[in-house]
Amino acid sequence: MMKDDIVTLMPELRAFSRFLCQDREAADELVQNTILAALNKQAQFTPGTNLKGWLFTIMRNRFYSDLRALRRQAISMDDDIAKPIPAVDNPEAALALKELSSAIWELSPESREALVLVGAGGFSYEEAAALCNCSVGTLKARVSRARKRLACKLG
């Protein structure tokens, strides 16, 4: 049943949403809206195909659509502030995680999205390119540049 499969994918949907939104409340709202849209359009999903890719595409399209709507309303978005990630008991790990988070948010949105889809989302380059509406070569270049920038930034 599709609902059970969506529940299984919730952690991955939330993680991708958090990378897109930078804000927990906005990310949770994006996940909810994505799931509602998916359930409303489940007749358009072909069983046996990639449900995760379908849901990520809905989420990505919804995010950019919402972002365009916000820009039309002339609400300024503060892209310079990376939200702190809750620390673990190890202060060195917490510092490293904060540095990584800040470095990721300094990437361009396209590079960040490509890196998250391939690196954290587990998508193949082909799947991620389809989600981003770009060629595989373009996506590979974005991931490569993002990794190089992170490596330079983090030493």
N, C-alpha and C positions, 0 to 999 in steps of 0.2 A: 504494500500500500504506500502511496506517495507520501502521506503524512508521516509515516514512520521513518522513511528515508530522509525526509527533511529534518526531522528531529535529530537523526544521527549526524547530519551535516551542520547542525547549529553551532558547535564550537568553531568550525572553519568559517562559517558565515560571519560570526561575531568578530573573529580575528581580522578578516578582510575588511569588515566594516570599520573597525577601530583604526586601521591604517588609513582608510579613506577619510574618515571624519575627524580624527584627533580628539574627539569629545565623546565621552562614554554615553551620555544621554542621546546625542545625535546618532551615534552608532547603533544604539539599541532601537531607536526609532526607525533607522534605515533597515535593520534586520526585520523588524515587524512589518514594515511596508513591503519589503521584498517577499516575505512569506505570504502576506495577504495577496499580493499580485500573482504570485506563483499558484496559489490555491484557486484564485479566480480564473486563471488561464491554464489550469492543468489539462484541459482538453487539447491545448496546443502542444503539449509535451508528448514526444514520441517515446513510449516505453522501450526500454532497452538501450536508449542513448544516454549521454552523459548528463545526469541530473545536476551534479555539482557545477559543471560548466554552464548549464542553463540558468541555475540560480545565481551564479556569479555574474553572468551577463545581465540578468534582470537588475541585480544590485548595482552594478557599475552604471548602467543606463539611468537608473533611478537617481543615483548620486549626482551624476553630471546634469541631469534634468533639474534636480532640486537646486544645484549650485547655480545654474543659469537663472533660475527664478529668483534666487537671493540677490544675484548681481543686478537684475532688473529692478529690484526693490531698493537698490543702493545701500544695502547693509554692508558695512565693512567687515571683512573677515580677517582675523589676526592670524596670519600664517607664520609669524615669527616665533610664536611661543609653543614649545613642545610640552605637552601635558606630562607631568611626572608619572612615572610608572611606580606602583607600590614596590617598596624595597623588600628584599629577603633579609634573613638574619646576617648575611655576610655583607659587610659594608663595601668591600672591594667589588663584589659582584653587582651590588646596587649601583655603584659609581660607573662600572663598565656598561651596565644596562642603560643608564641615563645618557652616557656618552654616545652609545649606539643609537638610541632613540633620537637624540638631537641630530646626529649625523644623517640619519635616514630622512628626517624632516627637512633637511637642507637640500636634499635632492629635488630635482624637478618633479612635478606630479607624474609625468609619463615614466620617468626612470624609477621612481618609487613604486608605482603601480606594477611595472614589469618585474622589478626585483621581488616584490611581495608575492606576486602570482607564481613565479617560478621558484623562488627560494623558500617561501613559507607556505604558499598555497599548494605546492606539490603538482602544479600543472606542468605539462610538457611545453616546450617552446611553441609548438604548433597550436596547442589549446589556448595558451596565453595570448598568442598573436590573434587568434580568432576573437577572443574576448575583447582585445584592445582595438580591433578593426585595423590592424596593420599587418605588414608582411612579416614572415618569420625572421628574415634578415634584420629588419628594423627592430624587432623585439630583442633579438640576440645582441644587437649593438647597444640598446638601452640597458640591458642587464649587465653587459660587460662594462660600459661606462659607469654605471652605478656601483658595481663592485670595486672598480679602480678608485672612484672617488671616496668610497668608504675606507678602502685600504690606506689611501693617502691620509685621510682625516684621522683614522684611528691608529695609524702607525703600524 
